[in-house]
Amino acid sequence: MVREAQDKFVEDDGNAAIVNSTEQYDYSDKYHYDSAGYIDLGQEFAKAIFKLSNP
C-alpha cells in the first residue's frame, strides 16, 4: 500500500522520482544492503536526478 502511494505521488508530481531497484538487492546483515546494492542505489539516484534536471 505504501509503495502504491509513493508511485502515485511520483506520477502526479513532475518534480519527484522514485528508485525501486532496492527490491532486488541482497543484504550484508539484517538492516543494510550489500556493497553492490549501495552502488546500484547511487547510480539509480543519479539517473533520477539527471532525468528531473533535464526533462
VENPE-V971350 format. One line per field, one symbol per residue. ss: DSSP state (~ for helix, > for strand, _ for the rest). psi: psi as a letter, one per 30 degrees, with the letter a starting at -180 (. if undefined). burial: b if it has 16 or more other C-alpha atoms within 10 Angstrom, else e. A space follows every 50 residues. Layout:
BEGIN
ss: ???
psi: ???
burial: ???
END
This chain:
BEGIN
ss: _~~~~~~~~~~~________~~~~__>_____>_~~~~~~~~~~~~~~~~ ~~~__
psi: eeeeeeeeeeefjfgllkjgffffllkfaffklleeeeeeeeeeeeeeee eefi.
burial: eeeeeebeeeeeeeeebeeeeeeebeeeeeeebeeebeeebeebeeebee eeeee
END
